[in-house]
Amino acid sequence: MKTHEVNKSKRPAIIIDDSLEKFKGRNLFPEKLKKANEILAQAGVPDFNKLKK
């Protein structure tokens, strides 16, 4: 994206730090992920197609 395109864009410009690459693909919070998956399994995920109508 060029500078004049960024200025016209309604999205904020975000620069991601390259040092965060070491965390890519890693599970940093396995306990929380396990609990979230259990909750989703019990409650289920809503059908978003029905919610849009």
mmCIF entry with sequence, helices, sheets and N, C-alpha, C, O atoms, coordinates in Angstrom:
data_MODEL
# 
_entry.id   MODEL 
# 
_entity.id                         1 
_entity.type                       polymer 
_entity.pdbx_number_of_molecules   1 
# 
_entity_poly.entity_id                      1 
_entity_poly.type                           'polypeptide(L)' 
_entity_poly.nstd_linkage                   no 
_entity_poly.nstd_monomer                   no 
_entity_poly.pdbx_seq_one_letter_code       MKTHEVNKSKRPAIIIDDSLEKFKGRNLFPEKLKKANEILAQAGVPDFNKLKK 
_entity_poly.pdbx_seq_one_letter_code_can   MKTHEVNKSKRPAIIIDDSLEKFKGRNLFPEKLKKANEILAQAGVPDFNKLKK 
_entity_poly.pdbx_strand_id                 A 
# 
loop_
_entity_poly_seq.entity_id 
_entity_poly_seq.num 
_entity_poly_seq.mon_id 
_entity_poly_seq.hetero 
1 1  MET n 
1 2  LYS n 
1 3  THR n 
1 4  HIS n 
1 5  GLU n 
1 6  VAL n 
1 7  ASN n 
1 8  LYS n 
1 9  SER n 
1 10 LYS n 
1 11 ARG n 
1 12 PRO n 
1 13 ALA n 
1 14 ILE n 
1 15 ILE n 
1 16 ILE n 
1 17 ASP n 
1 18 ASP n 
1 19 SER n 
1 20 LEU n 
1 21 GLU n 
1 22 LYS n 
1 23 PHE n 
1 24 LYS n 
1 25 GLY n 
1 26 ARG n 
1 27 ASN n 
1 28 LEU n 
1 29 PHE n 
1 30 PRO n 
1 31 GLU n 
1 32 LYS n 
1 33 LEU n 
1 34 LYS n 
1 35 LYS n 
1 36 ALA n 
1 37 ASN n 
1 38 GLU n 
1 39 ILE n 
1 40 LEU n 
1 41 ALA n 
1 42 GLN n 
1 43 ALA n 
1 44 GLY n 
1 45 VAL n 
1 46 PRO n 
1 47 ASP n 
1 48 PHE n 
1 49 ASN n 
1 50 LYS n 
1 51 LEU n 
1 52 LYS n 
1 53 LYS n 
# 
_struct_asym.id          A 
_struct_asym.entity_id   1 
# 
loop_
_struct_conf.conf_type_id 
_struct_conf.id 
_struct_conf.pdbx_PDB_helix_id 
_struct_conf.beg_label_comp_id 
_struct_conf.beg_label_asym_id 
_struct_conf.beg_label_seq_id 
_struct_conf.pdbx_beg_PDB_ins_code 
_struct_conf.end_label_comp_id 
_struct_conf.end_label_asym_id 
_struct_conf.end_label_seq_id 
_struct_conf.pdbx_end_PDB_ins_code 
_struct_conf.beg_auth_comp_id 
_struct_conf.beg_auth_asym_id 
_struct_conf.beg_auth_seq_id 
_struct_conf.end_auth_comp_id 
_struct_conf.end_auth_asym_id 
_struct_conf.end_auth_seq_id 
_struct_conf.pdbx_PDB_helix_class 
_struct_conf.details 
_struct_conf.pdbx_PDB_helix_length 
HELX_P HELX_P1 AA1 THR A 3  ? LYS A 8  ? THR A 3  LYS A 8  1 ? 6  
HELX_P HELX_P2 AA2 ASP A 18 ? PHE A 23 ? ASP A 18 PHE A 23 5 ? 6  
HELX_P HELX_P3 AA3 PRO A 30 ? ALA A 43 ? PRO A 30 ALA A 43 1 ? 14 
HELX_P HELX_P4 AA4 PHE A 48 ? LYS A 52 ? PHE A 48 LYS A 52 1 ? 5  
# 
_struct_conf_type.id          HELX_P 
_struct_conf_type.criteria    ? 
_struct_conf_type.reference   ? 
# 
loop_
_atom_site.group_PDB 
_atom_site.id 
_atom_site.type_symbol 
_atom_site.label_atom_id 
_atom_site.label_alt_id 
_atom_site.label_comp_id 
_atom_site.label_asym_id 
_atom_site.label_entity_id 
_atom_site.label_seq_id 
_atom_site.pdbx_PDB_ins_code 
_atom_site.Cartn_x 
_atom_site.Cartn_y 
_atom_site.Cartn_z 
_atom_site.occupancy 
_atom_site.B_iso_or_equiv 
_atom_site.pdbx_formal_charge 
_atom_site.auth_seq_id 
_atom_site.auth_comp_id 
_atom_site.auth_asym_id 
_atom_site.auth_atom_id 
_atom_site.pdbx_PDB_model_num 
ATOM 1   N N  . MET A 1 1  ? 0.838   -1.163  0.000  1.00 0.00 ? 1  MET A N  1 
ATOM 2   C CA . MET A 1 1  ? 0.000   0.000   0.000  1.00 0.00 ? 1  MET A CA 1 
ATOM 3   C C  . MET A 1 1  ? 0.891   1.237   0.000  1.00 0.00 ? 1  MET A C  1 
ATOM 4   O O  . MET A 1 1  ? 1.856   1.314   0.761  1.00 0.00 ? 1  MET A O  1 
ATOM 5   N N  . LYS A 1 2  ? 0.575   2.173   -0.828 1.00 0.00 ? 2  LYS A N  1 
ATOM 6   C CA . LYS A 1 2  ? 1.368   3.397   -0.905 1.00 0.00 ? 2  LYS A CA 1 
ATOM 7   C C  . LYS A 1 2  ? 0.871   4.402   0.125  1.00 0.00 ? 2  LYS A C  1 
ATOM 8   O O  . LYS A 1 2  ? -0.228  4.269   0.664  1.00 0.00 ? 2  LYS A O  1 
ATOM 9   N N  . THR A 1 3  ? 1.687   5.396   0.386  1.00 0.00 ? 3  THR A N  1 
ATOM 10  C CA . THR A 1 3  ? 1.379   6.363   1.436  1.00 0.00 ? 3  THR A CA 1 
ATOM 11  C C  . THR A 1 3  ? 0.062   7.079   1.199  1.00 0.00 ? 3  THR A C  1 
ATOM 12  O O  . THR A 1 3  ? -0.728  7.226   2.132  1.00 0.00 ? 3  THR A O  1 
ATOM 13  N N  . HIS A 1 4  ? -0.193  7.522   -0.009 1.00 0.00 ? 4  HIS A N  1 
ATOM 14  C CA . HIS A 1 4  ? -1.446  8.240   -0.262 1.00 0.00 ? 4  HIS A CA 1 
ATOM 15  C C  . HIS A 1 4  ? -2.653  7.313   -0.148 1.00 0.00 ? 4  HIS A C  1 
ATOM 16  O O  . HIS A 1 4  ? -3.751  7.768   0.173  1.00 0.00 ? 4  HIS A O  1 
ATOM 17  N N  . GLU A 1 5  ? -2.462  6.018   -0.408 1.00 0.00 ? 5  GLU A N  1 
ATOM 18  C CA . GLU A 1 5  ? -3.559  5.063   -0.232 1.00 0.00 ? 5  GLU A CA 1 
ATOM 19  C C  . GLU A 1 5  ? -3.841  4.842   1.245  1.00 0.00 ? 5  GLU A C  1 
ATOM 20  O O  . GLU A 1 5  ? -4.998  4.693   1.639  1.00 0.00 ? 5  GLU A O  1 
ATOM 21  N N  . VAL A 1 6  ? -2.800  4.818   2.065  1.00 0.00 ? 6  VAL A N  1 
ATOM 22  C CA . VAL A 1 6  ? -2.977  4.638   3.506  1.00 0.00 ? 6  VAL A CA 1 
ATOM 23  C C  . VAL A 1 6  ? -3.719  5.835   4.084  1.00 0.00 ? 6  VAL A C  1 
ATOM 24  O O  . VAL A 1 6  ? -4.590  5.671   4.939  1.00 0.00 ? 6  VAL A O  1 
ATOM 25  N N  . ASN A 1 7  ? -3.386  7.019   3.633  1.00 0.00 ? 7  ASN A N  1 
ATOM 26  C CA . ASN A 1 7  ? -4.045  8.224   4.142  1.00 0.00 ? 7  ASN A CA 1 
ATOM 27  C C  . ASN A 1 7  ? -5.528  8.246   3.800  1.00 0.00 ? 7  ASN A C  1 
ATOM 28  O O  . ASN A 1 7  ? -6.323  8.780   4.574  1.00 0.00 ? 7  ASN A O  1 
ATOM 29  N N  . LYS A 1 8  ? -5.921  7.683   2.665  1.00 0.00 ? 8  LYS A N  1 
ATOM 30  C CA . LYS A 1 8  ? -7.323  7.652   2.262  1.00 0.00 ? 8  LYS A CA 1 
ATOM 31  C C  . LYS A 1 8  ? -8.080  6.503   2.921  1.00 0.00 ? 8  LYS A C  1 
ATOM 32  O O  . LYS A 1 8  ? -9.309  6.524   2.999  1.00 0.00 ? 8  LYS A O  1 
ATOM 33  N N  . SER A 1 9  ? -7.353  5.516   3.387  1.00 0.00 ? 9  SER A N  1 
ATOM 34  C CA . SER A 1 9  ? -7.973  4.339   3.979  1.00 0.00 ? 9  SER A CA 1 
ATOM 35  C C  . SER A 1 9  ? -8.634  4.702   5.305  1.00 0.00 ? 9  SER A C  1 
ATOM 36  O O  . SER A 1 9  ? -8.154  5.568   6.035  1.00 0.00 ? 9  SER A O  1 
ATOM 37  N N  . LYS A 1 10 ? -9.739  4.028   5.603  1.00 0.00 ? 10 LYS A N  1 
ATOM 38  C CA . LYS A 1 10 ? -10.429 4.276   6.864  1.00 0.00 ? 10 LYS A CA 1 
ATOM 39  C C  . LYS A 1 10 ? -9.886  3.389   7.978  1.00 0.00 ? 10 LYS A C  1 
ATOM 40  O O  . LYS A 1 10 ? -10.237 3.562   9.145  1.00 0.00 ? 10 LYS A O  1 
ATOM 41  N N  . ARG A 1 11 ? -9.029  2.437   7.610  1.00 0.00 ? 11 ARG A N  1 
ATOM 42  C CA . ARG A 1 11 ? -8.434  1.555   8.608  1.00 0.00 ? 11 ARG A CA 1 
ATOM 43  C C  . ARG A 1 11 ? -7.174  2.196   9.190  1.00 0.00 ? 11 ARG A C  1 
ATOM 44  O O  . ARG A 1 11 ? -6.452  2.895   8.478  1.00 0.00 ? 11 ARG A O  1 
ATOM 45  N N  . PRO A 1 12 ? -6.904  1.967   10.469 1.00 0.00 ? 12 PRO A N  1 
ATOM 46  C CA . PRO A 1 12 ? -5.669  2.502   11.041 1.00 0.00 ? 12 PRO A CA 1 
ATOM 47  C C  . PRO A 1 12 ? -4.459  1.716   10.525 1.00 0.00 ? 12 PRO A C  1 
ATOM 48  O O  . PRO A 1 12 ? -4.549  0.516   10.265 1.00 0.00 ? 12 PRO A O  1 
ATOM 49  N N  . ALA A 1 13 ? -3.344  2.402   10.385 1.00 0.00 ? 13 ALA A N  1 
ATOM 50  C CA . ALA A 1 13 ? -2.109  1.746   9.956  1.00 0.00 ? 13 ALA A CA 1 
ATOM 51  C C  . ALA A 1 13 ? -1.509  1.034   11.159 1.00 0.00 ? 13 ALA A C  1 
ATOM 52  O O  . ALA A 1 13 ? -1.290  1.648   12.203 1.00 0.00 ? 13 ALA A O  1 
ATOM 53  N N  . ILE A 1 14 ? -1.247  -0.243  11.017 1.00 0.00 ? 14 ILE A N  1 
ATOM 54  C CA . ILE A 1 14 ? -0.708  -1.046  12.109 1.00 0.00 ? 14 ILE A CA 1 
ATOM 55  C C  . ILE A 1 14 ? 0.594   -1.665  11.644 1.00 0.00 ? 14 ILE A C  1 
ATOM 56  O O  . ILE A 1 14 ? 0.660   -2.263  10.570 1.00 0.00 ? 14 ILE A O  1 
ATOM 57  N N  . ILE A 1 15 ? 1.623   -1.522  12.452 1.00 0.00 ? 15 ILE A N  1 
ATOM 58  C CA . ILE A 1 15 ? 2.913   -2.129  12.149 1.00 0.00 ? 15 ILE A CA 1 
ATOM 59  C C  . ILE A 1 15 ? 3.126   -3.249  13.156 1.00 0.00 ? 15 ILE A C  1 
ATOM 60  O O  . ILE A 1 15 ? 3.138   -3.013  14.364 1.00 0.00 ? 15 ILE A O  1 
ATOM 61  N N  . ILE A 1 16 ? 3.293   -4.459  12.658 1.00 0.00 ? 16 ILE A N  1 
ATOM 62  C CA . ILE A 1 16 ? 3.466   -5.622  13.525 1.00 0.00 ? 16 ILE A CA 1 
ATOM 63  C C  . ILE A 1 16 ? 4.951   -5.863  13.732 1.00 0.00 ? 16 ILE A C  1 
ATOM 64  O O  . ILE A 1 16 ? 5.726   -5.904  12.777 1.00 0.00 ? 16 ILE A O  1 
ATOM 65  N N  . ASP A 1 17 ? 5.332   -6.022  14.980 1.00 0.00 ? 17 ASP A N  1 
ATOM 66  C CA . ASP A 1 17 ? 6.730   -6.241  15.331 1.00 0.00 ? 17 ASP A CA 1 
ATOM 67  C C  . ASP A 1 17 ? 7.166   -7.631  14.878 1.00 0.00 ? 17 ASP A C  1 
ATOM 68  O O  . ASP A 1 17 ? 6.477   -8.616  15.141 1.00 0.00 ? 17 ASP A O  1 
ATOM 69  N N  . ASP A 1 18 ? 8.304   -7.711  14.199 1.00 0.00 ? 18 ASP A N  1 
ATOM 70  C CA . ASP A 1 18 ? 8.802   -8.984  13.681 1.00 0.00 ? 18 ASP A CA 1 
ATOM 71  C C  . ASP A 1 18 ? 9.215   -9.950  14.787 1.00 0.00 ? 18 ASP A C  1 
ATOM 72  O O  . ASP A 1 18 ? 9.287   -11.155 14.546 1.00 0.00 ? 18 ASP A O  1 
ATOM 73  N N  . SER A 1 19 ? 9.485   -9.457  15.982 1.00 0.00 ? 19 SER A N  1 
ATOM 74  C CA . SER A 1 19 ? 9.894   -10.341 17.072 1.00 0.00 ? 19 SER A CA 1 
ATOM 75  C C  . SER A 1 19 ? 8.744   -11.236 17.536 1.00 0.00 ? 19 SER A C  1 
ATOM 76  O O  . SER A 1 19 ? 8.974   -12.204 18.262 1.00 0.00 ? 19 SER A O  1 
ATOM 77  N N  . LEU A 1 20 ? 7.512   -10.929 17.128 1.00 0.00 ? 20 LEU A N  1 
ATOM 78  C CA . LEU A 1 20 ? 6.364   -11.752 17.506 1.00 0.00 ? 20 LEU A CA 1 
ATOM 79  C C  . LEU A 1 20 ? 6.273   -13.030 16.681 1.00 0.00 ? 20 LEU A C  1 
ATOM 80  O O  . LEU A 1 20 ? 5.478   -13.912 17.005 1.00 0.00 ? 20 LEU A O  1 
ATOM 81  N N  . GLU A 1 21 ? 7.069   -13.150 15.623 1.00 0.00 ? 21 GLU A N  1 
ATOM 82  C CA . GLU A 1 21 ? 7.063   -14.338 14.769 1.00 0.00 ? 21 GLU A CA 1 
ATOM 83  C C  . GLU A 1 21 ? 7.372   -15.600 15.558 1.00 0.00 ? 21 GLU A C  1 
ATOM 84  O O  . GLU A 1 21 ? 6.896   -16.678 15.201 1.00 0.00 ? 21 GLU A O  1 
ATOM 85  N N  . LYS A 1 22 ? 8.164   -15.489 16.629 1.00 0.00 ? 22 LYS A N  1 
ATOM 86  C CA . LYS A 1 22 ? 8.543   -16.677 17.402 1.00 0.00 ? 22 LYS A CA 1 
ATOM 87  C C  . LYS A 1 22 ? 7.334   -17.316 18.084 1.00 0.00 ? 22 LYS A C  1 
ATOM 88  O O  . LYS A 1 22 ? 7.388   -18.491 18.449 1.00 0.00 ? 22 LYS A O  1 
ATOM 89  N N  . PHE A 1 23 ? 6.254   -16.572 18.262 1.00 0.00 ? 23 PHE A N  1 
ATOM 90  C CA . PHE A 1 23 ? 5.054   -17.102 18.898 1.00 0.00 ? 23 PHE A CA 1 
ATOM 91  C C  . PHE A 1 23 ? 4.069   -17.704 17.904 1.00 0.00 ? 23 PHE A C  1 
ATOM 92  O O  . PHE A 1 23 ? 3.078   -18.308 18.314 1.00 0.00 ? 23 PHE A O  1 
ATOM 93  N N  . LYS A 1 24 ? 4.320   -17.553 16.614 1.00 0.00 ? 24 LYS A N  1 
ATOM 94  C CA . LYS A 1 24 ? 3.406   -18.033 15.578 1.00 0.00 ? 24 LYS A CA 1 
ATOM 95  C C  . LYS A 1 24 ? 3.306   -19.556 15.634 1.00 0.00 ? 24 LYS A C  1 
ATOM 96  O O  . LYS A 1 24 ? 4.318   -20.256 15.615 1.00 0.00 ? 24 LYS A O  1 
ATOM 97  N N  . GLY A 1 25 ? 2.086   -20.053 15.704 1.00 0.00 ? 25 GLY A N  1 
ATOM 98  C CA . GLY A 1 25 ? 1.853   -21.490 15.715 1.00 0.00 ? 25 GLY A CA 1 
ATOM 99  C C  . GLY A 1 25 ? 2.008   -22.141 17.077 1.00 0.00 ? 25 GLY A C  1 
ATOM 100 O O  . GLY A 1 25 ? 1.853   -23.356 17.198 1.00 0.00 ? 25 GLY A O  1 
ATOM 101 N N  . ARG A 1 26 ? 2.309   -21.362 18.101 1.00 0.00 ? 26 ARG A N  1 
ATOM 102 C CA . ARG A 1 26 ? 2.466   -21.923 19.442 1.00 0.00 ? 26 ARG A CA 1 
ATOM 103 C C  . ARG A 1 26 ? 1.211   -21.662 20.260 1.00 0.00 ? 26 ARG A C  1 
ATOM 104 O O  . ARG A 1 26 ? 0.554   -20.634 20.099 1.00 0.00 ? 26 ARG A O  1 
ATOM 105 N N  . ASN A 1 27 ? 0.890   -22.593 21.130 1.00 0.00 ? 27 ASN A N  1 
ATOM 106 C CA . ASN A 1 27 ? -0.235  -22.427 22.039 1.00 0.00 ? 27 ASN A CA 1 
ATOM 107 C C  . ASN A 1 27 ? 0.317   -21.914 23.362 1.00 0.00 ? 27 ASN A C  1 
ATOM 108 O O  . ASN A 1 27 ? 0.942   -22.668 24.109 1.00 0.00 ? 27 ASN A O  1 
ATOM 109 N N  . LEU A 1 28 ? 0.091   -20.647 23.653 1.00 0.00 ? 28 LEU A N  1 
ATOM 110 C CA . LEU A 1 28 ? 0.653   -20.036 24.851 1.00 0.00 ? 28 LEU A CA 1 
ATOM 111 C C  . LEU A 1 28 ? -0.185  -20.297 26.103 1.00 0.00 ? 28 LEU A C  1 
ATOM 112 O O  . LEU A 1 28 ? 0.333   -20.224 27.218 1.00 0.00 ? 28 LEU A O  1 
ATOM 113 N N  . PHE A 1 29 ? -1.467  -20.599 25.931 1.00 0.00 ? 29 PHE A N  1 
ATOM 114 C CA . PHE A 1 29 ? -2.360  -20.805 27.070 1.00 0.00 ? 29 PHE A CA 1 
ATOM 115 C C  . PHE A 1 29 ? -3.147  -22.099 26.880 1.00 0.00 ? 29 PHE A C  1 
ATOM 116 O O  . PHE A 1 29 ? -4.339  -22.044 26.578 1.00 0.00 ? 29 PHE A O  1 
ATOM 117 N N  . PRO A 1 30 ? -2.513  -23.267 27.048 1.00 0.00 ? 30 PRO A N  1 
ATOM 118 C CA . PRO A 1 30 ? -3.208  -24.532 26.775 1.00 0.00 ? 30 PRO A CA 1 
ATOM 119 C C  . PRO A 1 30 ? -4.390  -24.789 27.705 1.00 0.00 ? 30 PRO A C  1 
ATOM 120 O O  . PRO A 1 30 ? -5.381  -25.388 27.287 1.00 0.00 ? 30 PRO A O  1 
ATOM 121 N N  . GLU A 1 31 ? -4.303  -24.348 28.956 1.00 0.00 ? 31 GLU A N  1 
ATOM 122 C CA . GLU A 1 31 ? -5.411  -24.582 29.894 1.00 0.00 ? 31 GLU A CA 1 
ATOM 123 C C  . GLU A 1 31 ? -6.649  -23.794 29.468 1.00 0.00 ? 31 GLU A C  1 
ATOM 124 O O  . GLU A 1 31 ? -7.764  -24.315 29.493 1.00 0.00 ? 31 GLU A O  1 
ATOM 125 N N  . LYS A 1 32 ? -6.444  -22.549 29.081 1.00 0.00 ? 32 LYS A N  1 
ATOM 126 C CA . LYS A 1 32 ? -7.577  -21.714 28.667 1.00 0.00 ? 32 LYS A CA 1 
ATOM 127 C C  . LYS A 1 32 ? -8.185  -22.218 27.365 1.00 0.00 ? 32 LYS A C  1 
ATOM 128 O O  . LYS A 1 32 ? -9.402  -22.175 27.188 1.00 0.00 ? 32 LYS A O  1 
ATOM 129 N N  . LEU A 1 33 ? -7.345  -22.694 26.457 1.00 0.00 ? 33 LEU A N  1 
ATOM 130 C CA . LEU A 1 33 ? -7.843  -23.235 25.198 1.00 0.00 ? 33 LEU A CA 1 
ATOM 131 C C  . LEU A 1 33 ? -8.670  -24.489 25.440 1.00 0.00 ? 33 LEU A C  1 
ATOM 132 O O  . LEU A 1 33 ? -9.713  -24.678 24.815 1.00 0.00 ? 33 LEU A O  1 
ATOM 133 N N  . LYS A 1 34 ? -8.209  -25.344 26.344 1.00 0.00 ? 34 LYS A N  1 
ATOM 134 C CA . LYS A 1 34 ? -8.945  -26.568 26.667 1.00 0.00 ? 34 LYS A CA 1 
ATOM 135 C C  . LYS A 1 34 ? -10.310 -26.227 27.266 1.00 0.00 ? 34 LYS A C  1 
ATOM 136 O O  . LYS A 1 34 ? -11.319 -26.831 26.902 1.00 0.00 ? 34 LYS A O  1 
ATOM 137 N N  . LYS A 1 35 ? -10.338 -25.261 28.181 1.00 0.00 ? 35 LYS A N  1 
ATOM 138 C CA . LYS A 1 35 ? -11.599 -24.872 28.810 1.00 0.00 ? 35 LYS A CA 1 
ATOM 139 C C  . LYS A 1 35 ? -12.552 -24.245 27.791 1.00 0.00 ? 35 LYS A C  1 
ATOM 140 O O  . LYS A 1 35 ? -13.751 -24.525 27.812 1.00 0.00 ? 35 LYS A O  1 
ATOM 141 N N  . ALA A 1 36 ? -12.030 -23.407 26.906 1.00 0.00 ? 36 ALA A N  1 
ATOM 142 C CA . ALA A 1 36 ? -12.864 -22.778 25.876 1.00 0.00 ? 36 ALA A CA 1 
ATOM 143 C C  . ALA A 1 36 ? -13.450 -23.824 24.941 1.00 0.00 ? 36 ALA A C  1 
ATOM 144 O O  . ALA A 1 36 ? -14.614 -23.722 24.553 1.00 0.00 ? 36 ALA A O  1 
ATOM 145 N N  . ASN A 1 37 ? -12.665 -24.822 24.574 1.00 0.00 ? 37 ASN A N  1 
ATOM 146 C CA . ASN A 1 37 ? -13.165 -25.885 23.701 1.00 0.00 ? 37 ASN A CA 1 
ATOM 147 C C  . ASN A 1 37 ? -14.239 -26.712 24.393 1.00 0.00 ? 37 ASN A C  1 
ATOM 148 O O  . ASN A 1 37 ? -15.201 -27.135 23.751 1.00 0.00 ? 37 ASN A O  1 
ATOM 149 N N  . GLU A 1 38 ? -14.089 -26.949 25.696 1.00 0.00 ? 38 GLU A N  1 
ATOM 150 C CA . GLU A 1 38 ? -15.109 -27.683 26.451 1.00 0.00 ? 38 GLU A CA 1 
ATOM 151 C C  . GLU A 1 38 ? -16.416 -26.889 26.497 1.00 0.00 ? 38 GLU A C  1 
ATOM 152 O O  . GLU A 1 38 ? -17.495 -27.456 26.322 1.00 0.00 ? 38 GLU A O  1 
ATOM 153 N N  . ILE A 1 39 ? -16.322 -25.598 26.727 1.00 0.00 ? 39 ILE A N  1 
ATOM 154 C CA . ILE A 1 39 ? -17.519 -24.753 26.789 1.00 0.00 ? 39 ILE A CA 1 
ATOM 155 C C  . ILE A 1 39 ? -18.216 -24.734 25.439 1.00 0.00 ? 39 ILE A C  1 
ATOM 156 O O  . ILE A 1 39 ? -19.441 -24.834 25.373 1.00 0.00 ? 39 ILE A O  1 
ATOM 157 N N  . LEU A 1 40 ? -17.449 -24.606 24.360 1.00 0.00 ? 40 LEU A N  1 
ATOM 158 C CA . LEU A 1 40 ? -18.048 -24.606 23.025 1.00 0.00 ? 40 LEU A CA 1 
ATOM 159 C C  . LEU A 1 40 ? -18.683 -25.947 22.696 1.00 0.00 ? 40 LEU A C  1 
ATOM 160 O O  . LEU A 1 40 ? -19.710 -25.995 22.019 1.00 0.00 ? 40 LEU A O  1 
ATOM 161 N N  . ALA A 1 41 ? -18.089 -27.030 23.163 1.00 0.00 ? 41 ALA A N  1 
ATOM 162 C CA . ALA A 1 41 ? -18.654 -28.352 22.904 1.00 0.00 ? 41 ALA A CA 1 
ATOM 163 C C  . ALA A 1 41 ? -20.004 -28.503 23.608 1.00 0.00 ? 41 ALA A C  1 
ATOM 164 O O  . ALA A 1 41 ? -20.921 -29.116 23.062 1.00 0.00 ? 41 ALA A O  1 
ATOM 165 N N  . GLN A 1 42 ? -20.129 -27.950 24.814 1.00 0.00 ? 42 GLN A N  1 
ATOM 166 C CA . GLN A 1 42 ? -21.380 -28.053 25.565 1.00 0.00 ? 42 GLN A CA 1 
ATOM 167 C C  . GLN A 1 42 ? -22.442 -27.116 25.004 1.00 0.00 ? 42 GLN A C  1 
ATOM 168 O O  . GLN A 1 42 ? -23.583 -27.523 24.787 1.00 0.00 ? 42 GLN A O  1 
ATOM 169 N N  . ALA A 1 43 ? -22.070 -25.867 24.770 1.00 0.00 ? 43 ALA A N  1 
ATOM 170 C CA . ALA A 1 43 ? -23.043 -24.862 24.359 1.00 0.00 ? 43 ALA A CA 1 
ATOM 171 C C  . ALA A 1 43 ? -23.302 -24.895 22.865 1.00 0.00 ? 43 ALA A C  1 
ATOM 172 O O  . ALA A 1 43 ? -24.407 -24.593 22.416 1.00 0.00 ? 43 ALA A O  1 
ATOM 173 N N  . GLY A 1 44 ? -22.306 -25.254 22.109 1.00 0.00 ? 44 GLY A N  1 
ATOM 174 C CA . GLY A 1 44 ? -22.443 -25.243 20.660 1.00 0.00 ? 44 GLY A CA 1 
ATOM 175 C C  . GLY A 1 44 ? -22.191 -23.851 20.103 1.00 0.00 ? 44 GLY A C  1 
ATOM 176 O O  . GLY A 1 44 ? -22.153 -22.864 20.839 1.00 0.00 ? 44 GLY A O  1 
ATOM 177 N N  . VAL A 1 45 ? -22.023 -23.795 18.820 1.00 0.00 ? 45 VAL A N  1 
ATOM 178 C CA . VAL A 1 45 ? -21.770 -22.533 18.136 1.00 0.00 ? 45 VAL A CA 1 
ATOM 179 C C  . VAL A 1 45 ? -23.050 -22.128 17.421 1.00 0.00 ? 45 VAL A C  1 
ATOM 180 O O  . VAL A 1 45 ? -23.660 -22.956 16.743 1.00 0.00 ? 45 VAL A O  1 
ATOM 181 N N  . PRO A 1 46 ? -23.471 -20.869 17.556 1.00 0.00 ? 46 PRO A N  1 
ATOM 182 C CA . PRO A 1 46 ? -24.708 -20.445 16.894 1.00 0.00 ? 46 PRO A CA 1 
ATOM 183 C C  . PRO A 1 46 ? -24.570 -20.476 15.378 1.00 0.00 ? 46 PRO A C  1 
ATOM 184 O O  . PRO A 1 46 ? -23.474 -20.329 14.839 1.00 0.00 ? 46 PRO A O  1 
ATOM 185 N N  . ASP A 1 47 ? -25.692 -20.668 14.700 1.00 0.00 ? 47 ASP A N  1 
ATOM 186 C CA . ASP A 1 47 ? -25.722 -20.658 13.240 1.00 0.00 ? 47 ASP A CA 1 
ATOM 187 C C  . ASP A 1 47 ? -25.808 -19.201 12.790 1.00 0.00 ? 47 ASP A C  1 
ATOM 188 O O  . ASP A 1 47 ? -26.866 -18.578 12.876 1.00 0.00 ? 47 ASP A O  1 
ATOM 189 N N  . PHE A 1 48 ? -24.695 -18.670 12.314 1.00 0.00 ? 48 PHE A N  1 
ATOM 190 C CA . PHE A 1 48 ? -24.633 -17.258 11.957 1.00 0.00 ? 48 PHE A CA 1 
ATOM 191 C C  . PHE A 1 48 ? -25.463 -16.937 10.725 1.00 0.00 ? 48 PHE A C  1 
ATOM 192 O O  . PHE A 1 48 ? -25.876 -15.791 10.547 1.00 0.00 ? 48 PHE A O  1 
ATOM 193 N N  . ASN A 1 49 ? -25.715 -17.915 9.878  1.00 0.00 ? 49 ASN A N  1 
ATOM 194 C CA . ASN A 1 49 ? -26.553 -17.669 8.703  1.00 0.00 ? 49 ASN A CA 1 
ATOM 195 C C  . ASN A 1 49 ? -27.979 -17.328 9.112  1.00 0.00 ? 49 ASN A C  1 
ATOM 196 O O  . ASN A 1 49 ? -28.618 -16.487 8.479  1.00 0.00 ? 49 ASN A O  1 
ATOM 197 N N  . LYS A 1 50 ? -28.485 -17.969 10.160 1.00 0.00 ? 50 LYS A N  1 
ATOM 198 C CA . LYS A 1 50 ? -29.828 -17.670 10.649 1.00 0.00 ? 50 LYS A CA 1 
ATOM 199 C C  . LYS A 1 50 ? -29.878 -16.304 11.332 1.00 0.00 ? 50 LYS A C  1 
ATOM 200 O O  . LYS A 1 50 ? -30.896 -15.615 11.275 1.00 0.00 ? 50 LYS A O  1 
ATOM 201 N N  . LEU A 1 51 ? -28.780 -15.916 11.975 1.00 0.00 ? 51 LEU A N  1 
ATOM 202 C CA . LEU A 1 51 ? -28.756 -14.641 12.679 1.00 0.00 ? 51 LEU A CA 1 
ATOM 203 C C  . LEU A 1 51 ? -28.735 -13.457 11.729 1.00 0.00 ? 51 LEU A C  1 
ATOM 204 O O  . LEU A 1 51 ? -29.214 -12.380 12.081 1.00 0.00 ? 51 LEU A O  1 
ATOM 205 N N  . LYS A 1 52 ? -28.192 -13.634 10.532 1.00 0.00 ? 52 LYS A N  1 
ATOM 206 C CA . LYS A 1 52 ? -28.100 -12.539 9.567  1.00 0.00 ? 52 LYS A CA 1 
ATOM 207 C C  . LYS A 1 52 ? -29.451 -12.176 8.987  1.00 0.00 ? 52 LYS A C  1 
ATOM 208 O O  . LYS A 1 52 ? -29.648 -11.032 8.578  1.00 0.00 ? 52 LYS A O  1 
ATOM 209 N N  . LYS A 1 53 ? -30.395 -13.114 8.936  1.00 0.00 ? 53 LYS A N  1 
ATOM 210 C CA . LYS A 1 53 ? -31.703 -12.869 8.306  1.00 0.00 ? 53 LYS A CA 1 
ATOM 211 C C  . LYS A 1 53 ? -32.636 -12.123 9.191  1.00 0.00 ? 53 LYS A C  1 
ATOM 212 O O  . LYS A 1 53 ? -33.769 -11.845 8.799  1.00 0.00 ? 53 LYS A O  1 
# 
